[in-house]
Amino acid sequence: MASLPARSEALPRRRPRLGRQARTRLLLTALMLPAILCTAVLVAWPIAKLVQISFYELRLAELMRPITKPWTLANYTAATGHPGFVPSLAATAVFVFAGTAAALAIGLATALLLDLKLAGSTLFQALVVSPWSVAPAIASLIWMFLLNDQFGLVNYLLLAAGLVSAPVPFLTSPDVAIWAVTFATAWKAYPFFTIMMLAALQSIPHSQYEAAMMDGAGRIRRFTAITLPGLRGFLRVTVFLGLLSQFRNVESVLVMTGGGPARSTETLAVRVYTETFQYLSPGRGAALGVLTLVVAVATTLAFLWATRKRADI
């Protein structure tokens, strides 16, 4: 009598079904695919083009024609060997870090005041966020007139209060101009920090403060033990975005000082603009743009790593 074939050989094998979590990930990937493609087209391709242009010595008119010149590192050599490169790095460091820190400090202070919900808080909130609605060039123009050493309102108030004996050259002194421009950009940027910090403060459960008050915790203790931990995630995101925004800010410097006096406010972003559109050298401007991008990415990654390490501790 012939033996029957085994059941496993007679029936076809069934394909393993994807689990619920795997199907969810596949669906999310499919939904994110259009955004990924748009990002690749609108961000990755311009960056790749910027890197490509940086390896060729071109004039501005040559960008409209196919590139036939041999590639070279001359643009990077000229950019890093320029006597203004190191001062531009120093000016960029002050402009980015001091500007972001000032905007964060003002934004956190105003957010804490708004969170108290005092009388007239609606009007105060409208006044606080009003700088955000002003165009960067207009805001810089306003501060240029306010800080003028001949007829500026700031010098008038300082002289009237007896705080200074002579007008302060806010925009004409190499030692002061970078700080004046930095404060002006911080004034323009702080409403973003205010809104983000206010949203973070309102997300902290009020029951935590009530429990801390019942335990006898004072204002400082409640701030360090409840408020700051509740703001940590928001702070990480807002400071990250603030740093990137300061790196690419060029309008404020161009309007207020044009990079002077004596190149004291000539940041890397300003040098990219001047090399490309004033000296008509897009290759050198692209090389400076690549270097600026590397510095910005390295700075933000170092910040994210440091804050993540701090959070893990």
MOCOR-V302497 format. One record per residue. SS is DSSP state (alpha for helix, beta for strand, coil for the rest). PSI is psi in radians with two decimals (NA if undefined). D_LAST is the distance of its C-alpha to the last C-alpha in whole Angstrom. Layout:
# MOCOR-V302497
ss=SS psi=PSI d_last=D_LAST
ss=SS psi=PSI d_last=D_LAST
This chain:
# MOCOR-V302497
ss=coil psi=2.22 d_last=74
ss=coil psi=2.43 d_last=72
ss=coil psi=2.50 d_last=68
ss=coil psi=2.55 d_last=66
ss=coil psi=2.58 d_last=63
ss=coil psi=2.63 d_last=60
ss=alpha psi=-0.62 d_last=58
ss=alpha psi=-0.46 d_last=55
ss=alpha psi=-0.48 d_last=57
ss=alpha psi=-0.63 d_last=59
ss=coil psi=2.44 d_last=57
ss=coil psi=2.61 d_last=54
ss=coil psi=2.42 d_last=51
ss=coil psi=2.38 d_last=49
ss=coil psi=2.41 d_last=46
ss=coil psi=2.32 d_last=42
ss=coil psi=2.52 d_last=41
ss=coil psi=2.47 d_last=38
ss=coil psi=2.98 d_last=35
ss=alpha psi=-0.70 d_last=35
ss=alpha psi=-0.70 d_last=31
ss=alpha psi=-0.71 d_last=33
ss=alpha psi=-0.65 d_last=35
ss=alpha psi=-0.76 d_last=33
ss=alpha psi=-0.70 d_last=31
ss=alpha psi=-0.70 d_last=34
ss=alpha psi=-0.76 d_last=35
ss=alpha psi=-0.67 d_last=32
ss=alpha psi=-0.73 d_last=33
ss=alpha psi=-0.67 d_last=36
ss=alpha psi=-0.55 d_last=36
ss=alpha psi=-0.22 d_last=33
ss=alpha psi=-0.76 d_last=36
ss=alpha psi=-0.70 d_last=38
ss=alpha psi=-0.67 d_last=35
ss=alpha psi=-0.72 d_last=34
ss=alpha psi=-0.73 d_last=37
ss=alpha psi=-0.70 d_last=37
ss=alpha psi=-0.71 d_last=34
ss=alpha psi=-0.66 d_last=36
ss=alpha psi=-0.76 d_last=39
ss=alpha psi=-0.33 d_last=38
ss=alpha psi=-0.97 d_last=35
ss=alpha psi=-0.75 d_last=35
ss=alpha psi=-0.79 d_last=39
ss=alpha psi=-0.65 d_last=39
ss=alpha psi=-0.73 d_last=36
ss=alpha psi=-0.67 d_last=38
ss=alpha psi=-0.68 d_last=41
ss=alpha psi=-0.77 d_last=39
ss=alpha psi=-0.69 d_last=38
ss=alpha psi=-0.81 d_last=42
ss=alpha psi=-0.54 d_last=44
ss=alpha psi=-0.29 d_last=42
ss=coil psi=0.20 d_last=43
ss=coil psi=2.45 d_last=47
ss=coil psi=1.75 d_last=49
ss=coil psi=2.75 d_last=50
ss=coil psi=2.87 d_last=52
ss=alpha psi=-0.64 d_last=51
ss=alpha psi=-0.38 d_last=54
ss=alpha psi=-0.15 d_last=54
ss=alpha psi=-0.38 d_last=51
ss=alpha psi=-0.08 d_last=53
ss=coil psi=2.76 d_last=55
ss=coil psi=2.46 d_last=54
ss=coil psi=2.10 d_last=52
ss=coil psi=-0.10 d_last=54
ss=coil psi=2.70 d_last=53
ss=coil psi=2.60 d_last=51
ss=coil psi=2.69 d_last=47
ss=coil psi=2.79 d_last=46
ss=coil psi=0.25 d_last=43
ss=alpha psi=-0.60 d_last=45
ss=alpha psi=-0.73 d_last=43
ss=alpha psi=-0.67 d_last=40
ss=alpha psi=-0.77 d_last=42
ss=alpha psi=-0.64 d_last=44
ss=alpha psi=-0.81 d_last=41
ss=alpha psi=-0.45 d_last=38
ss=alpha psi=-0.09 d_last=41
ss=coil psi=2.42 d_last=42
ss=coil psi=-0.30 d_last=42
ss=alpha psi=0.04 d_last=40
ss=alpha psi=-0.86 d_last=38
ss=alpha psi=-0.79 d_last=35
ss=alpha psi=-0.57 d_last=36
ss=alpha psi=-0.66 d_last=35
ss=alpha psi=-0.74 d_last=32
ss=alpha psi=-0.77 d_last=31
ss=alpha psi=-0.66 d_last=33
ss=alpha psi=-0.71 d_last=31
ss=alpha psi=-0.80 d_last=28
ss=alpha psi=-0.82 d_last=29
ss=alpha psi=-0.75 d_last=30
ss=alpha psi=-0.94 d_last=27
ss=alpha psi=-0.79 d_last=24
ss=alpha psi=-0.69 d_last=26
ss=alpha psi=-0.77 d_last=28
ss=alpha psi=-0.72 d_last=25
ss=alpha psi=-0.73 d_last=23
ss=alpha psi=-0.76 d_last=26
ss=alpha psi=-0.68 d_last=27
ss=alpha psi=-0.78 d_last=23
ss=alpha psi=-0.82 d_last=24
ss=alpha psi=-0.73 d_last=27
ss=alpha psi=-0.70 d_last=26
ss=alpha psi=-0.71 d_last=24
ss=alpha psi=-0.80 d_last=26
ss=alpha psi=-0.59 d_last=29
ss=alpha psi=-0.70 d_last=27
ss=alpha psi=-0.66 d_last=26
ss=alpha psi=-0.75 d_last=30
ss=alpha psi=-0.55 d_last=31
ss=alpha psi=-0.33 d_last=29
ss=coil psi=-0.35 d_last=31
ss=coil psi=0.92 d_last=34
ss=coil psi=3.05 d_last=37
ss=coil psi=2.35 d_last=40
ss=coil psi=0.32 d_last=41
ss=alpha psi=-0.50 d_last=37
ss=alpha psi=-0.79 d_last=39
ss=alpha psi=-0.71 d_last=41
ss=alpha psi=-0.67 d_last=38
ss=alpha psi=-0.70 d_last=36
ss=alpha psi=-0.67 d_last=39
ss=alpha psi=-0.64 d_last=39
ss=alpha psi=-0.76 d_last=35
ss=alpha psi=-0.05 d_last=35
ss=alpha psi=-0.62 d_last=38
ss=alpha psi=-0.44 d_last=37
ss=alpha psi=-0.47 d_last=36
ss=alpha psi=-0.14 d_last=39
ss=coil psi=2.35 d_last=41
ss=coil psi=2.51 d_last=41
ss=alpha psi=-0.71 d_last=39
ss=alpha psi=-0.68 d_last=42
ss=alpha psi=-0.74 d_last=44
ss=alpha psi=-0.71 d_last=41
ss=alpha psi=-0.65 d_last=41
ss=alpha psi=-0.69 d_last=45
ss=alpha psi=-0.81 d_last=44
ss=alpha psi=-0.50 d_last=42
ss=alpha psi=-0.69 d_last=44
ss=alpha psi=-0.67 d_last=47
ss=alpha psi=-0.62 d_last=45
ss=coil psi=0.09 d_last=44
ss=coil psi=2.39 d_last=47
ss=coil psi=-0.06 d_last=49
ss=coil psi=-0.83 d_last=52
ss=coil psi=0.27 d_last=52
ss=coil psi=2.55 d_last=48
ss=alpha psi=-0.62 d_last=48
ss=alpha psi=-0.80 d_last=44
ss=alpha psi=-0.63 d_last=47
ss=alpha psi=-0.78 d_last=49
ss=alpha psi=-0.69 d_last=47
ss=alpha psi=-0.70 d_last=46
ss=alpha psi=-0.70 d_last=49
ss=alpha psi=-0.59 d_last=50
ss=coil psi=-0.10 d_last=48
ss=coil psi=0.31 d_last=48
ss=coil psi=-0.43 d_last=45
ss=coil psi=2.69 d_last=46
ss=coil psi=-0.24 d_last=50
ss=coil psi=2.70 d_last=50
ss=coil psi=2.42 d_last=49
ss=coil psi=2.17 d_last=45
ss=coil psi=1.31 d_last=45
ss=coil psi=-0.70 d_last=42
ss=coil psi=-0.01 d_last=43
ss=coil psi=-0.05 d_last=46
ss=coil psi=2.22 d_last=44
ss=alpha psi=-0.48 d_last=41
ss=alpha psi=-0.34 d_last=39
ss=alpha psi=-0.52 d_last=39
ss=alpha psi=-0.73 d_last=39
ss=alpha psi=-0.62 d_last=36
ss=alpha psi=-0.62 d_last=34
ss=alpha psi=-0.79 d_last=37
ss=alpha psi=-0.69 d_last=36
ss=alpha psi=-0.75 d_last=33
ss=alpha psi=-0.66 d_last=33
ss=alpha psi=-0.71 d_last=36
ss=alpha psi=-0.58 d_last=33
ss=alpha psi=-0.69 d_last=31
ss=alpha psi=-0.65 d_last=33
ss=alpha psi=-0.52 d_last=34
ss=alpha psi=-0.35 d_last=31
ss=alpha psi=-0.50 d_last=29
ss=alpha psi=-0.56 d_last=31
ss=alpha psi=-0.76 d_last=28
ss=alpha psi=-0.65 d_last=25
ss=alpha psi=-0.84 d_last=27
ss=alpha psi=-0.76 d_last=28
ss=alpha psi=-0.75 d_last=25
ss=alpha psi=-0.62 d_last=23
ss=alpha psi=-0.71 d_last=26
ss=alpha psi=-0.68 d_last=25
ss=alpha psi=-0.73 d_last=22
ss=alpha psi=-0.66 d_last=23
ss=alpha psi=-0.25 d_last=26
ss=alpha psi=-0.19 d_last=23
ss=coil psi=2.18 d_last=22
ss=coil psi=2.31 d_last=24
ss=alpha psi=-0.38 d_last=26
ss=alpha psi=-0.51 d_last=26
ss=alpha psi=-0.72 d_last=22
ss=alpha psi=-0.68 d_last=24
ss=alpha psi=-0.73 d_last=27
ss=alpha psi=-0.69 d_last=25
ss=alpha psi=-0.66 d_last=23
ss=alpha psi=-0.62 d_last=26
ss=alpha psi=-0.52 d_last=28
ss=coil psi=-0.01 d_last=26
ss=coil psi=0.28 d_last=27
ss=coil psi=2.34 d_last=24
ss=coil psi=-3.05 d_last=25
ss=alpha psi=-0.78 d_last=24
ss=alpha psi=-0.73 d_last=22
ss=alpha psi=-0.71 d_last=20
ss=alpha psi=-0.62 d_last=20
ss=alpha psi=-0.76 d_last=19
ss=alpha psi=-0.53 d_last=16
ss=alpha psi=-0.43 d_last=15
ss=alpha psi=-0.90 d_last=17
ss=alpha psi=-0.93 d_last=18
ss=alpha psi=-0.78 d_last=15
ss=alpha psi=-0.60 d_last=13
ss=alpha psi=-0.44 d_last=16
ss=alpha psi=-0.16 d_last=16
ss=alpha psi=-0.86 d_last=13
ss=alpha psi=-0.74 d_last=15
ss=alpha psi=-0.69 d_last=18
ss=alpha psi=-0.72 d_last=17
ss=alpha psi=-0.77 d_last=15
ss=alpha psi=-0.80 d_last=19
ss=alpha psi=-0.70 d_last=21
ss=alpha psi=-0.68 d_last=20
ss=alpha psi=-0.84 d_last=20
ss=alpha psi=-0.62 d_last=24
ss=alpha psi=-0.70 d_last=24
ss=alpha psi=-0.79 d_last=24
ss=alpha psi=-0.68 d_last=26
ss=alpha psi=-0.69 d_last=29
ss=alpha psi=-0.62 d_last=29
ss=alpha psi=-0.64 d_last=29
ss=coil psi=0.04 d_last=32
ss=coil psi=2.09 d_last=34
ss=coil psi=-0.39 d_last=37
ss=alpha psi=-0.75 d_last=40
ss=alpha psi=-0.79 d_last=38
ss=alpha psi=-0.75 d_last=39
ss=alpha psi=-0.68 d_last=42
ss=alpha psi=-0.75 d_last=44
ss=alpha psi=-0.73 d_last=43
ss=coil psi=-0.32 d_last=43
ss=coil psi=0.29 d_last=44
ss=coil psi=-0.23 d_last=42
ss=coil psi=-2.98 d_last=43
ss=coil psi=2.54 d_last=44
ss=coil psi=0.64 d_last=45
ss=coil psi=0.40 d_last=42
ss=coil psi=-0.38 d_last=39
ss=coil psi=0.29 d_last=38
ss=coil psi=1.60 d_last=38
ss=coil psi=3.03 d_last=35
ss=alpha psi=-0.68 d_last=35
ss=alpha psi=-0.67 d_last=36
ss=alpha psi=-0.69 d_last=39
ss=alpha psi=-0.62 d_last=40
ss=alpha psi=-0.77 d_last=40
ss=alpha psi=-0.82 d_last=42
ss=alpha psi=-0.70 d_last=44
ss=alpha psi=-0.66 d_last=45
ss=alpha psi=-0.81 d_last=45
ss=alpha psi=-0.34 d_last=48
ss=alpha psi=-0.80 d_last=49
ss=coil psi=-0.02 d_last=50
ss=coil psi=0.76 d_last=50
ss=coil psi=1.42 d_last=48
ss=alpha psi=-0.49 d_last=46
ss=alpha psi=-0.81 d_last=45
ss=alpha psi=-0.64 d_last=43
ss=alpha psi=-0.68 d_last=42
ss=alpha psi=-0.67 d_last=40
ss=alpha psi=-0.75 d_last=39
ss=alpha psi=-0.61 d_last=37
ss=alpha psi=-0.70 d_last=36
ss=alpha psi=-0.76 d_last=34
ss=alpha psi=-0.70 d_last=33
ss=alpha psi=-0.72 d_last=32
ss=alpha psi=-0.73 d_last=30
ss=alpha psi=-0.77 d_last=28
ss=alpha psi=-0.76 d_last=27
ss=alpha psi=-0.78 d_last=26
ss=alpha psi=-0.75 d_last=24
ss=alpha psi=-0.71 d_last=22
ss=alpha psi=-0.82 d_last=21
ss=alpha psi=-0.66 d_last=20
ss=alpha psi=-0.69 d_last=18
ss=alpha psi=-0.69 d_last=17
ss=alpha psi=-0.80 d_last=15
ss=alpha psi=-0.69 d_last=14
ss=alpha psi=-0.75 d_last=12
ss=alpha psi=-0.74 d_last=11
ss=alpha psi=-0.58 d_last=10
ss=alpha psi=-0.72 d_last=9
ss=alpha psi=-0.71 d_last=6
ss=alpha psi=-0.69 d_last=5
ss=alpha psi=-0.64 d_last=5
ss=alpha psi=-0.54 d_last=4
ss=coil psi=NA d_last=0
